[in-house]
Structure formats: C-alpha cells, structure tokens
Amino acid sequence: MKTLKMPGRNLSVIDSADVAVIGGGPSGFSAAIAVAREGSSVYIIEKNGYCGGVAAMGLPIQGFDDVEGNPLVRGIAWELYRRLVEAGGALKELVPCRLHNPYAIIDPHICKLVMEEMLKEAGVRVWNHTTFLHTLREPDAHGEIFVKNLVVGGKGGLYACKAERIIDASGDGDAAADAGAQYTIGRGPDGLTQSATLNFRLSGIDFNTLGAAVHENFSGLFDTHDMINREAIFRSEPHIMVGLRNLISEAKLHSDMDIPCDYISYITGINPGTVCINMVHVHHVSGHTLQGLSTAEALGKAQINLLVQFFREWVPGFSQAYLSDISPHIGIRETRHIMGEYTLTGDDIRSGSFPNDTIALGGYPIDIHHPEKGDVTLERVPPYGIPFRTMVPKRVRNMLVTGRAFSADHIALASSRLMATCMALGQAAGVASHFAAADKSGIEHTYTVETIQNTLESRGAVIRR
Ligand SMILES: Cc1cc2nc3c(=O)[nH]c(=O)nc-3n(C[C@H](O)[C@H](O)[C@H](O)COP(=O)(O)OP(=O)(O)OC[C@H]3O[C@@H](n4cnc5c(N)ncnc54)[C@H](O)[C@@H]3O)c2cc1C
C-alpha cells in the first residue's frame, strides 16, 4: 500500500472528562451510564448518528436469563428492557426458548430513542458522527502505556479529546489495539471469524399460512429445529425460526438461487406481520479494517434481493412480503480479541466456572455462525462467571475493554457476545473506571474488585449464583 506523510497540525480539543467511552453500542451505552451515575464525568465517541450498535438492527436482546428462566443479567440492561416495554418498544415478557434461552423482542428504532433518553438523563455527553482514530500514548519507564489523549475524526476533519480513563467499547478493540495491546483475531491459527450478516426486515407476512404449513409437515419440507418452540409458530405467536432446511435444499435443487444460508433464520418483530431476517452470510470478512468492512457491505447488500425473492416464491405466508428496512450497516460478529490479564476460554464456560473476580454472568449457548459455511452451531453451556481481568488489557494501564472485544477465545466469545452480557460487562467497566478515575492511582484491577462487585450488586446487577 502506498503511504503519504501528513504534516504536523494542531487539533482542537472538543471534550475532556474523567472517562471517555469509545463506541455507544450496548456495552458502551451501559458503561457510560454506570460512570455517570457513580458521579464521574463521561462522554461517548460514536461513529454513527445514534447509539445502539447492534441493538439498533432489529435483533432480540439475548442473555438475560438462563434456559430455566433464572436471571443472569439485570442492572442497566434490564432497566433498558423495562424502559423499552414502557415506551412500546419491546414485548412485555421475555419469550421462552429452549434453544436460545429467553429473549426480549425489541423495536430497533424505539431502542435508539430510549437509549438516547437514558444517556441524557444520566448526564452522558454523546459525540455522534465522531470516529475514534488514534490514541496519543505515553509509555512509562516500565513500558506500560497510559492513554490520555484521543484523536477523533468527523465532519470538519480531525479533533482531539482528553480523559483520565478510557473504556474501549468499539466492539473491535480499536483503541486498545492502537494503544499497543496485543490481540488475536477470530478462531486462532487461521484467524477466521464468524460470518458477518446484513440484517433486513420483511413485512406483510401471513403467519397463519406459515403456521399451518409447518403444522402439517414439520417432519418433511417444513422441518424446524427440535429445540425451537414449534407451538408458537403454529399459533402465530412471537418466535425465532431456525429450520426449513429441507425447503432450502429443494429451492436450491429446483432453481438457480444461490441461497447463502442452509436454514431459515428470522425473528418476529413487535409490529404485526414483520420479521428480521438473519440469513445474509458474508465470509472471510476483516470487520476491523476499512477495506474489509466496505467489501462486506457490498457483498451483504448483494444477497438481499435474492433472499427477498426466495421468501416470496418459496416460503408459505411470505408471498406478499416486502422489504421494510435494512440495517444501517453490516453486523460483525467477531474481529479482535484483545488479550487481557485473563482470557475466558471455551473450557471455562463449558465447566461453568465462577472465578473470584466475577463481575458478570453468561450462560447463553455457544452460537457460532460458521466462518466458511452458511450454517450455525449451537451448544448449550451452564451459567458461568466472567472475571474482571478479562476486561483489563495487558500493558495498557488506564483502559478497560468491554463488550465484544474483551479477552475471550473464539468459543467463549460465541456465548458471551450477546447483547445483555455485553451490557453487564459494560456496567462493570463503567463502575471500575469511575473508581479508578476518582482514585487517580491508575492501578485499578487488584484491590478494587470487591468494591466493584459490591457496587454492582447494590445497583441491581447479578454477579453470583
Ligand atoms: C448479525 C448479528 C446478529 C446478532 N444477533 C444477536 C441477537 O439476536 N441477540 C443478541 O443479544 N446479540 C446478537 N448479536 C451479538 C451482539 O449484538 C453483539 O455482540 C453486541 O452488540 C456487542 O456489543 P458491543 O457494544 O460490544 O458492540 P456493538 O454492538 O458492535 O457496538 C459498538 C459500537 O461502537 C461504535 N464504534 C465502533 N468503532 C468505532 C470507532 N472507531 N469510533 C467510534 N465508534 C465506533 C459502533 O458504531 C457501535 O455503535 C448479533 C451480532 C451480529 C453481528
């Protein structure tokens, strides 16, 4: 790649606070609210014109409860859900599911508005349309790194902002990686990541027709996964569809449709006759690079027309379906895993470990959208604890990494990447950053974990079984 030198320049400082949060997705939203409520000043740097990240794409919030309905995540995440219910932006009850654990069906647009309200009420400053670009770092005599200044960009060019503590909630570990934290990508040696998906919504669906077809022939053409709630499909109640593999095989056999997914995957929305389709699959995506993201958007869009045509022609009840929304951007399931003081592993979650420094609980199945095929693997795990050390990047001393890029291997992330879990991590990162900013000592993770845990519990978070 060719390079160009940029002449030195002075940047206007747009903001300064105790804590800067990079990214206003589920984890950054929750982190910033936690910081502000504990009494420190905080701003969010968010590249989009709204906060929400993947929560603004039409998908259900998963990870609140274990499969039996015992709470795994409460606190700020649960408050968001209850506020969404009040605002008419979520179904009143979690939808039970043996395959996906209970989940909350939400409206993505109302979610954006409610998040905005909650951030405002807490006193968080939000910089929309502002992209984090670089850290200006200061290594100390021991080679440890402190980041006090950030370079951000947007309309008008480059700017700077300042903070005592940084929370990287970009999902990709953009700030931690730039600051010099080590990371791995994807599933290890081959670096392949879960596939990326551009979600879209179809409306105008007749669920009664679909329900009747599945009822008549769920052991044949209209097969469904054994663990999903078939009764809900028969009765046109809220549901997640994972199935109709035979129908897809049939369509592939009798048409030239190159359907990117081996099964039908959608989630019913809160509006009648509407579903969010989760079937675009783009493989070999580097979602943390400009080139990778740009290419993935184009490949994702190219699959939508084909899928709409497939639904109209092949799926009972969808003949009148129309495209009512496309997610604002392609959804990236996996990129960098920032290496922390501890890395959560597949073994940890399969054995249901609860380390002493647990600050959030997981328990959603390992959910891997295959890095190379149009298939998904779902493997049940028991409830487990996520240790605080997974958010503490090695070497970078005044930063925590929350949400999707926290320190977890490919398998552990496949269970803990869900929105409710990311919000629980965010709340813990927010509380910890408040204490660290107030303390000024810079060494946050050794002696304050108990204080963080006690504070989280007093704020309604669940951190013990
Ligand atoms: C296609 C898809 C389907 C999914 N389905 C579900 C589901 O059904 N239920 C569920 O619970 N979870 C689901 N997940 C997982 C879950 O949504 C994500 O793992 C979760 O949202 C991660 O939260 P986050 O805050 O870490 O990251 P994100 O939600 O990705 O938010 C990151 C935020 O940071 C911003 N940002 C990123 N980089 C920068 C930067 N450099 N500067 C400024 N801002 C930046 C982004 O704009 C975004 O707002 C799905 C994920 C994908 C991709």
The ligand as a Tripos MOL2 file, in Angstrom:
@<TRIPOS>MOLECULE
LIG
   53    58     1     0     0
SMALL
NO_CHARGES

@<TRIPOS>ATOM
      1 C1        -25.5720  -10.1660   12.6890 C.3       1 LIG1
      2 C2        -25.5720  -10.2580   14.1700 C.ar      1 LIG1
      3 C3        -26.6240  -10.8630   14.8160 C.ar      1 LIG1
      4 C4        -26.6560  -10.9000   16.2010 C.ar      1 LIG1
      5 N1        -27.7580  -11.4080   16.8380 N.ar      1 LIG1
      6 C5        -27.8910  -11.1920   18.1620 C.ar      1 LIG1
      7 C6        -29.1270  -11.4460   18.8040 C.ar      1 LIG1
      8 O1        -30.0870  -11.8790   18.1930 O.2       1 LIG1
      9 N2        -29.2180  -11.1850   20.1420 N.ar      1 LIG1
     10 C7        -28.1540  -10.6990   20.8630 C.ar      1 LIG1
     11 O2        -28.3070  -10.4480   22.0680 O.2       1 LIG1
     12 N3        -26.9610  -10.4810   20.2730 N.ar      1 LIG1
     13 C8        -26.8140  -10.6970   18.9490 C.ar      1 LIG1
     14 N4        -25.6240  -10.4280   18.3320 N.ar      1 LIG1
     15 C9        -24.4400  -10.1190   19.1430 C.3       1 LIG1
     16 C10       -24.4610   -8.7280   19.7430 C.3       1 LIG1
     17 O3        -25.3680   -7.9080   19.0920 O.3       1 LIG1
     18 C11       -23.0940   -8.0460   19.7370 C.3       1 LIG1
     19 O4        -22.0680   -8.9370   20.0540 O.3       1 LIG1
     20 C12       -23.1570   -6.8960   20.7610 C.3       1 LIG1
     21 O5        -23.9940   -5.8770   20.2540 O.3       1 LIG1
     22 C13       -21.8050   -6.3590   21.0790 C.3       1 LIG1
     23 O6        -21.9700   -5.1570   21.7830 O.3       1 LIG1
     24 P1        -20.8280   -4.0760   21.7300 P.3       1 LIG1
     25 O7        -21.3360   -2.8960   22.4400 O.co2     1 LIG1
     26 O8        -19.5620   -4.6940   22.1990 O.co2     1 LIG1
     27 O9        -20.6080   -3.8170   20.1730 O.3       1 LIG1
     28 P2        -21.5450   -3.1760   19.0610 P.3       1 LIG1
     29 O10       -22.9640   -3.5140   19.2570 O.co2     1 LIG1
     30 O11       -20.9140   -3.5750   17.7800 O.co2     1 LIG1
     31 O12       -21.3600   -1.6190   19.2870 O.3       1 LIG1
     32 C14       -20.1290   -0.9820   19.0200 C.3       1 LIG1
     33 C15       -20.3890    0.4970   18.8490 C.3       1 LIG1
     34 O13       -19.1580    1.1690   18.6880 O.3       1 LIG1
     35 C16       -19.2190    2.0280   17.5590 C.3       1 LIG1
     36 N5        -17.8600    2.1010   17.0280 N.ar      1 LIG1
     37 C17       -17.1260    1.0870   16.5310 C.ar      1 LIG1
     38 N6        -15.9220    1.5140   16.1810 N.ar      1 LIG1
     39 C18       -15.8810    2.8360   16.4620 C.ar      1 LIG1
     40 C19       -14.8880    3.8270   16.3170 C.ar      1 LIG1
     41 N7        -13.6680    3.5540   15.8150 N.pl3     1 LIG1
     42 N8        -15.1940    5.1130   16.6770 N.ar      1 LIG1
     43 C20       -16.4180    5.4110   17.1750 C.ar      1 LIG1
     44 N9        -17.4070    4.4920   17.3310 N.ar      1 LIG1
     45 C21       -17.1200    3.2120   16.9920 C.ar      1 LIG1
     46 C22       -20.2130    1.3740   16.6350 C.3       1 LIG1
     47 O14       -20.7910    2.3050   15.7410 O.3       1 LIG1
     48 C23       -21.2280    0.8060   17.6190 C.3       1 LIG1
     49 O15       -22.2280    1.7420   17.9500 O.3       1 LIG1
     50 C24       -25.5660  -10.3860   16.9460 C.ar      1 LIG1
     51 C25       -24.4830   -9.8060   16.2940 C.ar      1 LIG1
     52 C26       -24.4820   -9.7260   14.9250 C.ar      1 LIG1
     53 C27       -23.3510   -9.0420   14.2550 C.3       1 LIG1
@<TRIPOS>BOND
     1     1     2 1
     2     2     3 ar
     3     2    52 ar
     4     3     4 ar
     5     4     5 ar
     6     4    50 ar
     7     5     6 ar
     8     6     7 ar
     9     6    13 1
    10     7     8 2
    11     7     9 ar
    12     9    10 ar
    13    10    11 2
    14    10    12 ar
    15    12    13 ar
    16    13    14 ar
    17    14    15 1
    18    14    50 ar
    19    15    16 1
    20    16    17 1
    21    16    18 1
    22    18    19 1
    23    18    20 1
    24    20    21 1
    25    20    22 1
    26    22    23 1
    27    23    24 1
    28    24    25 2
    29    24    26 1
    30    24    27 1
    31    27    28 1
    32    28    29 2
    33    28    30 1
    34    28    31 1
    35    31    32 1
    36    32    33 1
    37    33    34 1
    38    33    48 1
    39    34    35 1
    40    35    36 1
    41    35    46 1
    42    36    37 ar
    43    36    45 ar
    44    37    38 ar
    45    38    39 ar
    46    39    40 ar
    47    39    45 ar
    48    40    41 1
    49    40    42 ar
    50    42    43 ar
    51    43    44 ar
    52    44    45 ar
    53    46    47 1
    54    46    48 1
    55    48    49 1
    56    50    51 ar
    57    51    52 ar
    58    52    53 1
@<TRIPOS>SUBSTRUCTURE
     1 LIG1         1 GROUP 0 **** ****
